[in-house]
Amino acid sequence: MSVTLVGPPHHRRAAAAGKRQHGFLAGLAAGWRGLRLAGSAVLTAVGAALPFAVVAAVFAGAAYAGRRRLRRLLRRGSRPTTAE
């Protein structure tokens, strides 16, 4: 028993041709593909990190508010009393 895997037709034609293009337009096309791939990778990473960043921001905001409230309470308790 044997299995043969065949890709889509346009991939077979490109592989069979084996031609590599050179020149300004080929470089421009390759650079554009690279920019699209890099942008896609960055956006994927941001999308994956965003839920964690939201949760971290909520916890940071709660900690900041709690710290301010604690400082305010400690300042009230440490005021010197005046002798009458």
Biopython code that builds the backbone (N, CA, C, O; Angstrom):
import numpy as np
from Bio.PDB.StructureBuilder import StructureBuilder

atoms = [
    (1, "MET", "N", (0.858, -1.174, 0.000)),
    (1, "MET", "CA", (0.000, 0.000, 0.000)),
    (1, "MET", "C", (0.900, 1.232, 0.000)),
    (1, "MET", "O", (1.902, 1.265, 0.714)),
    (2, "SER", "N", (0.556, 2.233, -0.786)),
    (2, "SER", "CA", (1.342, 3.461, -0.828)),
    (2, "SER", "C", (0.406, 4.661, -0.861)),
    (2, "SER", "O", (-0.736, 4.568, -1.310)),
    (3, "VAL", "N", (0.913, 5.781, -0.379)),
    (3, "VAL", "CA", (0.145, 7.021, -0.341)),
    (3, "VAL", "C", (0.954, 8.093, -1.043)),
    (3, "VAL", "O", (2.149, 8.238, -0.784)),
    (4, "THR", "N", (0.326, 8.835, -1.918)),
    (4, "THR", "CA", (0.975, 9.936, -2.612)),
    (4, "THR", "C", (0.263, 11.220, -2.238)),
    (4, "THR", "O", (-0.943, 11.353, -2.447)),
    (5, "LEU", "N", (1.010, 12.168, -1.683)),
    (5, "LEU", "CA", (0.448, 13.474, -1.317)),
    (5, "LEU", "C", (0.766, 14.463, -2.421)),
    (5, "LEU", "O", (1.913, 14.590, -2.849)),
    (6, "VAL", "N", (-0.259, 15.160, -2.875)),
    (6, "VAL", "CA", (-0.096, 16.116, -3.959)),
    (6, "VAL", "C", (-0.652, 17.447, -3.494)),
    (6, "VAL", "O", (-1.782, 17.513, -3.010)),
    (7, "GLY", "N", (0.135, 18.517, -3.638)),
    (7, "GLY", "CA", (-0.310, 19.844, -3.248)),
    (7, "GLY", "C", (-1.232, 20.444, -4.290)),
    (7, "GLY", "O", (-1.514, 19.825, -5.316)),
    (8, "PRO", "N", (-1.706, 21.672, -4.015)),
    (8, "PRO", "CA", (-2.559, 22.359, -4.990)),
    (8, "PRO", "C", (-1.815, 22.559, -6.317)),
    (8, "PRO", "O", (-0.584, 22.592, -6.337)),
    (9, "PRO", "N", (-2.543, 22.689, -7.403)),
    (9, "PRO", "CA", (-1.915, 22.790, -8.733)),
    (9, "PRO", "C", (-0.948, 23.959, -8.873)),
    (9, "PRO", "O", (0.085, 23.818, -9.527)),
    (10, "HIS", "N", (-1.255, 25.104, -8.280)),
    (10, "HIS", "CA", (-0.362, 26.254, -8.464)),
    (10, "HIS", "C", (0.989, 26.024, -7.790)),
    (10, "HIS", "O", (1.991, 26.566, -8.255)),
    (11, "HIS", "N", (1.052, 25.249, -6.723)),
    (11, "HIS", "CA", (2.330, 24.939, -6.080)),
    (11, "HIS", "C", (3.163, 24.007, -6.958)),
    (11, "HIS", "O", (4.384, 24.147, -7.041)),
    (12, "ARG", "N", (2.498, 23.061, -7.610)),
    (12, "ARG", "CA", (3.231, 22.130, -8.468)),
    (12, "ARG", "C", (3.819, 22.850, -9.657)),
    (12, "ARG", "O", (4.945, 22.563, -10.063)),
    (13, "ARG", "N", (3.080, 23.775, -10.217)),
    (13, "ARG", "CA", (3.593, 24.518, -11.372)),
    (13, "ARG", "C", (4.791, 25.367, -10.980)),
    (13, "ARG", "O", (5.775, 25.423, -11.717)),
    (14, "ALA", "N", (4.722, 26.032, -9.823)),
    (14, "ALA", "CA", (5.828, 26.884, -9.386)),
    (14, "ALA", "C", (7.065, 26.055, -9.097)),
    (14, "ALA", "O", (8.178, 26.467, -9.424)),
    (15, "ALA", "N", (6.885, 24.895, -8.491)),
    (15, "ALA", "CA", (8.024, 24.031, -8.185)),
    (15, "ALA", "C", (8.609, 23.444, -9.463)),
    (15, "ALA", "O", (9.826, 23.299, -9.578)),
    (16, "ALA", "N", (7.765, 23.113, -10.408)),
    (16, "ALA", "CA", (8.247, 22.534, -11.660)),
    (16, "ALA", "C", (8.998, 23.573, -12.482)),
    (16, "ALA", "O", (9.989, 23.248, -13.136)),
    (17, "ALA", "N", (8.542, 24.802, -12.456)),
    (17, "ALA", "CA", (9.196, 25.845, -13.244)),
    (17, "ALA", "C", (10.590, 26.108, -12.701)),
    (17, "ALA", "O", (11.544, 26.222, -13.471)),
    (18, "GLY", "N", (10.721, 26.207, -11.358)),
    (18, "GLY", "CA", (12.023, 26.396, -10.740)),
    (18, "GLY", "C", (12.683, 27.719, -11.077)),
    (18, "GLY", "O", (13.867, 27.895, -10.789)),
    (19, "LYS", "N", (11.975, 28.635, -11.664)),
    (19, "LYS", "CA", (12.553, 29.933, -12.021)),
    (19, "LYS", "C", (12.530, 30.868, -10.822)),
    (19, "LYS", "O", (11.530, 30.976, -10.112)),
    (20, "ARG", "N", (13.622, 31.518, -10.621)),
    (20, "ARG", "CA", (13.682, 32.550, -9.584)),
    (20, "ARG", "C", (13.786, 33.891, -10.301)),
    (20, "ARG", "O", (14.583, 34.073, -11.221)),
    (21, "GLN", "N", (12.963, 34.809, -9.852)),
    (21, "GLN", "CA", (12.987, 36.127, -10.465)),
    (21, "GLN", "C", (13.995, 37.001, -9.747)),
    (21, "GLN", "O", (14.181, 36.887, -8.536)),
    (22, "HIS", "N", (14.628, 37.852, -10.482)),
    (22, "HIS", "CA", (15.606, 38.789, -9.936)),
    (22, "HIS", "C", (15.225, 40.189, -10.391)),
    (22, "HIS", "O", (14.464, 40.356, -11.344)),
    (23, "GLY", "N", (15.746, 41.174, -9.719)),
    (23, "GLY", "CA", (15.499, 42.540, -10.126)),
    (23, "GLY", "C", (14.736, 43.318, -9.071)),
    (23, "GLY", "O", (14.386, 42.806, -8.007)),
    (24, "PHE", "N", (14.493, 44.569, -9.408)),
    (24, "PHE", "CA", (13.858, 45.486, -8.468)),
    (24, "PHE", "C", (12.458, 45.033, -8.088)),
    (24, "PHE", "O", (12.124, 44.995, -6.903)),
    (25, "LEU", "N", (11.630, 44.689, -9.074)),
    (25, "LEU", "CA", (10.248, 44.312, -8.777)),
    (25, "LEU", "C", (10.171, 43.012, -7.982)),
    (25, "LEU", "O", (9.312, 42.866, -7.113)),
    (26, "ALA", "N", (11.057, 42.075, -8.273)),
    (26, "ALA", "CA", (11.080, 40.832, -7.501)),
    (26, "ALA", "C", (11.484, 41.121, -6.057)),
    (26, "ALA", "O", (10.915, 40.550, -5.127)),
    (27, "GLY", "N", (12.456, 41.999, -5.867)),
    (27, "GLY", "CA", (12.863, 42.384, -4.513)),
    (27, "GLY", "C", (11.763, 43.125, -3.781)),
    (27, "GLY", "O", (11.544, 42.920, -2.587)),
    (28, "LEU", "N", (11.073, 43.988, -4.512)),
    (28, "LEU", "CA", (9.963, 44.724, -3.914)),
    (28, "LEU", "C", (8.848, 43.769, -3.493)),
    (28, "LEU", "O", (8.280, 43.913, -2.410)),
    (29, "ALA", "N", (8.538, 42.805, -4.338)),
    (29, "ALA", "CA", (7.498, 41.824, -4.003)),
    (29, "ALA", "C", (7.920, 40.988, -2.800)),
    (29, "ALA", "O", (7.101, 40.715, -1.924)),
    (30, "ALA", "N", (9.174, 40.581, -2.745)),
    (30, "ALA", "CA", (9.658, 39.794, -1.608)),
    (30, "ALA", "C", (9.629, 40.617, -0.322)),
    (30, "ALA", "O", (9.263, 40.107, 0.737)),
    (31, "GLY", "N", (10.012, 41.879, -0.414)),
    (31, "GLY", "CA", (9.962, 42.763, 0.756)),
    (31, "GLY", "C", (8.544, 42.971, 1.245)),
    (31, "GLY", "O", (8.296, 42.976, 2.450)),
    (32, "TRP", "N", (7.617, 43.142, 0.328)),
    (32, "TRP", "CA", (6.211, 43.324, 0.696)),
    (32, "TRP", "C", (5.672, 42.074, 1.386)),
    (32, "TRP", "O", (4.961, 42.177, 2.386)),
    (33, "ARG", "N", (6.011, 40.872, 0.849)),
    (33, "ARG", "CA", (5.592, 39.632, 1.494)),
    (33, "ARG", "C", (6.180, 39.521, 2.895)),
    (33, "ARG", "O", (5.495, 39.102, 3.828)),
    (34, "GLY", "N", (7.449, 39.895, 3.043)),
    (34, "GLY", "CA", (8.085, 39.859, 4.356)),
    (34, "GLY", "C", (7.430, 40.809, 5.340)),
    (34, "GLY", "O", (7.240, 40.464, 6.506)),
    (35, "LEU", "N", (7.084, 42.004, 4.880)),
    (35, "LEU", "CA", (6.410, 42.982, 5.741)),
    (35, "LEU", "C", (5.042, 42.461, 6.167)),
    (35, "LEU", "O", (4.656, 42.602, 7.327)),
    (36, "ARG", "N", (4.312, 41.863, 5.239)),
    (36, "ARG", "CA", (2.997, 41.301, 5.578)),
    (36, "ARG", "C", (3.122, 40.176, 6.591)),
    (36, "ARG", "O", (2.332, 40.089, 7.531)),
    (37, "LEU", "N", (4.119, 39.313, 6.401)),
    (37, "LEU", "CA", (4.314, 38.214, 7.346)),
    (37, "LEU", "C", (4.714, 38.731, 8.726)),
    (37, "LEU", "O", (4.223, 38.236, 9.741)),
    (38, "ALA", "N", (5.608, 39.730, 8.767)),
    (38, "ALA", "CA", (6.028, 40.293, 10.053)),
    (38, "ALA", "C", (4.853, 40.988, 10.742)),
    (38, "ALA", "O", (4.665, 40.839, 11.950)),
    (39, "GLY", "N", (4.072, 41.738, 9.983)),
    (39, "GLY", "CA", (2.897, 42.400, 10.553)),
    (39, "GLY", "C", (1.892, 41.395, 11.074)),
    (39, "GLY", "O", (1.297, 41.590, 12.134)),
    (40, "SER", "N", (1.705, 40.328, 10.332)),
    (40, "SER", "CA", (0.792, 39.275, 10.767)),
    (40, "SER", "C", (1.289, 38.631, 12.059)),
    (40, "SER", "O", (0.492, 38.349, 12.954)),
    (41, "ALA", "N", (2.585, 38.399, 12.165)),
    (41, "ALA", "CA", (3.142, 37.798, 13.375)),
    (41, "ALA", "C", (2.975, 38.728, 14.574)),
    (41, "ALA", "O", (2.632, 38.277, 15.667)),
    (42, "VAL", "N", (3.213, 40.016, 14.375)),
    (42, "VAL", "CA", (3.071, 40.983, 15.470)),
    (42, "VAL", "C", (1.620, 41.069, 15.920)),
    (42, "VAL", "O", (1.337, 41.056, 17.118)),
    (43, "LEU", "N", (0.701, 41.156, 14.966)),
    (43, "LEU", "CA", (-0.716, 41.237, 15.326)),
    (43, "LEU", "C", (-1.205, 39.960, 16.002)),
    (43, "LEU", "O", (-2.055, 40.014, 16.890)),
    (44, "THR", "N", (-0.677, 38.819, 15.589)),
    (44, "THR", "CA", (-1.033, 37.567, 16.243)),
    (44, "THR", "C", (-0.548, 37.565, 17.688)),
    (44, "THR", "O", (-1.277, 37.152, 18.590)),
    (45, "ALA", "N", (0.679, 38.026, 17.906)),
    (45, "ALA", "CA", (1.228, 38.080, 19.267)),
    (45, "ALA", "C", (0.428, 39.052, 20.138)),
    (45, "ALA", "O", (0.145, 38.751, 21.298)),
    (46, "VAL", "N", (0.068, 40.201, 19.595)),
    (46, "VAL", "CA", (-0.724, 41.174, 20.354)),
    (46, "VAL", "C", (-2.097, 40.588, 20.681)),
    (46, "VAL", "O", (-2.591, 40.743, 21.797)),
    (47, "GLY", "N", (-2.701, 39.925, 19.721)),
    (47, "GLY", "CA", (-4.001, 39.308, 19.963)),
    (47, "GLY", "C", (-3.944, 38.214, 21.020)),
    (47, "GLY", "O", (-4.884, 38.036, 21.794)),
    (48, "ALA", "N", (-2.835, 37.484, 21.046)),
    (48, "ALA", "CA", (-2.694, 36.428, 22.052)),
    (48, "ALA", "C", (-2.429, 37.016, 23.433)),
    (48, "ALA", "O", (-2.880, 36.455, 24.432)),
    (49, "ALA", "N", (-1.712, 38.127, 23.513)),
    (49, "ALA", "CA", (-1.359, 38.727, 24.800)),
    (49, "ALA", "C", (-2.451, 39.640, 25.352)),
    (49, "ALA", "O", (-2.470, 39.908, 26.554)),
    (50, "LEU", "N", (-3.343, 40.116, 24.520)),
    (50, "LEU", "CA", (-4.344, 41.095, 24.941)),
    (50, "LEU", "C", (-5.228, 40.623, 26.096)),
    (50, "LEU", "O", (-5.432, 41.402, 27.028)),
    (51, "PRO", "N", (-5.757, 39.422, 26.097)),
    (51, "PRO", "CA", (-6.586, 39.013, 27.248)),
    (51, "PRO", "C", (-5.802, 39.027, 28.567)),
    (51, "PRO", "O", (-6.340, 39.405, 29.607)),
    (52, "PHE", "N", (-4.540, 38.616, 28.518)),
    (52, "PHE", "CA", (-3.716, 38.627, 29.724)),
    (52, "PHE", "C", (-3.431, 40.058, 30.172)),
    (52, "PHE", "O", (-3.401, 40.340, 31.370)),
    (53, "ALA", "N", (-3.223, 40.956, 29.219)),
    (53, "ALA", "CA", (-2.961, 42.354, 29.550)),
    (53, "ALA", "C", (-4.180, 43.005, 30.198)),
    (53, "ALA", "O", (-4.034, 43.814, 31.115)),
    (54, "VAL", "N", (-5.366, 42.665, 29.738)),
    (54, "VAL", "CA", (-6.589, 43.223, 30.322)),
    (54, "VAL", "C", (-6.732, 42.758, 31.773)),
    (54, "VAL", "O", (-7.036, 43.557, 32.659)),
    (55, "VAL", "N", (-6.515, 41.477, 32.006)),
    (55, "VAL", "CA", (-6.612, 40.951, 33.375)),
    (55, "VAL", "C", (-5.551, 41.598, 34.265)),
    (55, "VAL", "O", (-5.842, 41.968, 35.402)),
    (56, "ALA", "N", (-4.335, 41.736, 33.761)),
    (56, "ALA", "CA", (-3.261, 42.369, 34.537)),
    (56, "ALA", "C", (-3.594, 43.831, 34.833)),
    (56, "ALA", "O", (-3.299, 44.321, 35.923)),
    (57, "ALA", "N", (-4.202, 44.529, 33.879)),
    (57, "ALA", "CA", (-4.572, 45.933, 34.099)),
    (57, "ALA", "C", (-5.651, 46.051, 35.172)),
    (57, "ALA", "O", (-5.616, 46.979, 35.980)),
    (58, "VAL", "N", (-6.596, 45.138, 35.192)),
    (58, "VAL", "CA", (-7.645, 45.167, 36.216)),
    (58, "VAL", "C", (-7.026, 44.960, 37.601)),
    (58, "VAL", "O", (-7.346, 45.688, 38.541)),
    (59, "PHE", "N", (-6.138, 43.966, 37.726)),
    (59, "PHE", "CA", (-5.486, 43.719, 39.005)),
    (59, "PHE", "C", (-4.602, 44.897, 39.417)),
    (59, "PHE", "O", (-4.567, 45.258, 40.593)),
    (60, "ALA", "N", (-3.891, 45.496, 38.467)),
    (60, "ALA", "CA", (-3.032, 46.643, 38.771)),
    (60, "ALA", "C", (-3.876, 47.834, 39.232)),
    (60, "ALA", "O", (-3.494, 48.535, 40.170)),
    (61, "GLY", "N", (-5.011, 48.065, 38.586)),
    (61, "GLY", "CA", (-5.894, 49.154, 38.994)),
    (61, "GLY", "C", (-6.453, 48.932, 40.389)),
    (61, "GLY", "O", (-6.546, 49.870, 41.181)),
    (62, "ALA", "N", (-6.825, 47.694, 40.693)),
    (62, "ALA", "CA", (-7.336, 47.388, 42.030)),
    (62, "ALA", "C", (-6.247, 47.563, 43.084)),
    (62, "ALA", "O", (-6.510, 48.077, 44.171)),
    (63, "ALA", "N", (-5.032, 47.141, 42.766)),
    (63, "ALA", "CA", (-3.920, 47.295, 43.711)),
    (63, "ALA", "C", (-3.598, 48.768, 43.934)),
    (63, "ALA", "O", (-3.326, 49.183, 45.061)),
    (64, "TYR", "N", (-3.628, 49.549, 42.874)),
    (64, "TYR", "CA", (-3.348, 50.986, 42.991)),
    (64, "TYR", "C", (-4.409, 51.665, 43.852)),
    (64, "TYR", "O", (-4.078, 52.469, 44.722)),
    (65, "ALA", "N", (-5.680, 51.349, 43.617)),
    (65, "ALA", "CA", (-6.758, 51.952, 44.403)),
    (65, "ALA", "C", (-6.665, 51.512, 45.862)),
    (65, "ALA", "O", (-6.873, 52.324, 46.764)),
    (66, "GLY", "N", (-6.360, 50.255, 46.101)),
    (66, "GLY", "CA", (-6.213, 49.777, 47.472)),
    (66, "GLY", "C", (-5.047, 50.433, 48.189)),
    (66, "GLY", "O", (-5.136, 50.741, 49.378)),
    (67, "ARG", "N", (-3.965, 50.646, 47.477)),
    (67, "ARG", "CA", (-2.797, 51.304, 48.071)),
    (67, "ARG", "C", (-3.110, 52.748, 48.448)),
    (67, "ARG", "O", (-2.725, 53.215, 49.519)),
    (68, "ARG", "N", (-3.809, 53.449, 47.563)),
    (68, "ARG", "CA", (-4.180, 54.839, 47.870)),
    (68, "ARG", "C", (-5.108, 54.905, 49.072)),
    (68, "ARG", "O", (-4.962, 55.768, 49.938)),
    (69, "ARG", "N", (-6.071, 53.978, 49.115)),
    (69, "ARG", "CA", (-7.007, 53.964, 50.245)),
    (69, "ARG", "C", (-6.268, 53.660, 51.550)),
    (69, "ARG", "O", (-6.546, 54.286, 52.573)),
    (70, "LEU", "N", (-5.340, 52.719, 51.529)),
    (70, "LEU", "CA", (-4.573, 52.366, 52.716)),
    (70, "LEU", "C", (-3.716, 53.542, 53.180)),
    (70, "LEU", "O", (-3.631, 53.816, 54.377)),
    (71, "ARG", "N", (-3.091, 54.227, 52.246)),
    (71, "ARG", "CA", (-2.285, 55.408, 52.614)),
    (71, "ARG", "C", (-3.150, 56.479, 53.270)),
    (71, "ARG", "O", (-2.752, 57.093, 54.260)),
    (72, "ARG", "N", (-4.345, 56.696, 52.706)),
    (72, "ARG", "CA", (-5.246, 57.707, 53.243)),
    (72, "ARG", "C", (-5.664, 57.347, 54.672)),
    (72, "ARG", "O", (-5.717, 58.207, 55.551)),
    (73, "LEU", "N", (-5.957, 56.074, 54.885)),
    (73, "LEU", "CA", (-6.357, 55.637, 56.224)),
    (73, "LEU", "C", (-5.201, 55.750, 57.214)),
    (73, "LEU", "O", (-5.412, 56.117, 58.369)),
    (74, "LEU", "N", (-4.000, 55.443, 56.780)),
    (74, "LEU", "CA", (-2.844, 55.530, 57.670)),
    (74, "LEU", "C", (-2.511, 56.986, 58.017)),
    (74, "LEU", "O", (-2.082, 57.279, 59.133)),
    (75, "ARG", "N", (-2.708, 57.884, 57.064)),
    (75, "ARG", "CA", (-2.454, 59.304, 57.332)),
    (75, "ARG", "C", (-3.440, 59.859, 58.345)),
    (75, "ARG", "O", (-3.063, 60.672, 59.189)),
    (76, "ARG", "N", (-4.674, 59.444, 58.281)),
    (76, "ARG", "CA", (-5.684, 59.913, 59.236)),
    (76, "ARG", "C", (-5.341, 59.465, 60.633)),
    (76, "ARG", "O", (-5.523, 60.234, 61.576)),
    (77, "GLY", "N", (-4.855, 58.260, 60.806)),
    (77, "GLY", "CA", (-4.560, 57.714, 62.119)),
    (77, "GLY", "C", (-3.281, 58.253, 62.718)),
    (77, "GLY", "O", (-3.097, 58.139, 63.930)),
    (78, "SER", "N", (-2.396, 58.830, 61.944)),
    (78, "SER", "CA", (-1.097, 59.269, 62.470)),
    (78, "SER", "C", (-1.044, 60.777, 62.765)),
    (78, "SER", "O", (0.026, 61.308, 63.065)),
    (79, "ARG", "N", (-2.182, 61.463, 62.683)),
    (79, "ARG", "CA", (-2.190, 62.900, 62.967)),
    (79, "ARG", "C", (-1.957, 63.132, 64.459)),
    (79, "ARG", "O", (-2.534, 62.439, 65.297)),
    (80, "PRO", "N", (-1.123, 64.092, 64.781)),
    (80, "PRO", "CA", (-0.933, 64.378, 66.207)),
    (80, "PRO", "C", (-2.181, 65.016, 66.816)),
    (80, "PRO", "O", (-2.853, 65.823, 66.174)),
    (81, "THR", "N", (-2.470, 64.661, 68.010)),
    (81, "THR", "CA", (-3.622, 65.245, 68.696)),
    (81, "THR", "C", (-3.194, 66.531, 69.380)),
    (81, "THR", "O", (-2.063, 66.648, 69.851)),
    (82, "THR", "N", (-4.084, 67.474, 69.430)),
    (82, "THR", "CA", (-3.759, 68.751, 70.077)),
    (82, "THR", "C", (-4.227, 68.722, 71.519)),
    (82, "THR", "O", (-5.328, 68.256, 71.814)),
    (83, "ALA", "N", (-3.400, 69.214, 72.402)),
    (83, "ALA", "CA", (-3.769, 69.245, 73.815)),
    (83, "ALA", "C", (-4.599, 70.495, 74.060)),
    (83, "ALA", "O", (-4.239, 71.592, 73.633)),
    (84, "GLU", "N", (-5.684, 70.316, 74.735)),
    (84, "GLU", "CA", (-6.542, 71.480, 75.009)),
    (84, "GLU", "C", (-6.417, 71.931, 76.426)),
    (84, "GLU", "O", (-7.068, 72.896, 76.827)),
]
sb = StructureBuilder()
sb.init_structure("model")
sb.init_model(0)
sb.init_chain("A")
sb.init_seg("    ")
for serial, (resi, resn, name, xyz) in enumerate(atoms, 1):
    if name == "N":
        sb.init_residue(resn, " ", resi, " ")
    sb.init_atom(name, np.array(xyz, "f"), 0.0, 1.0, " ", f" {name:<3s}", serial, name[0])
structure = sb.get_structure()
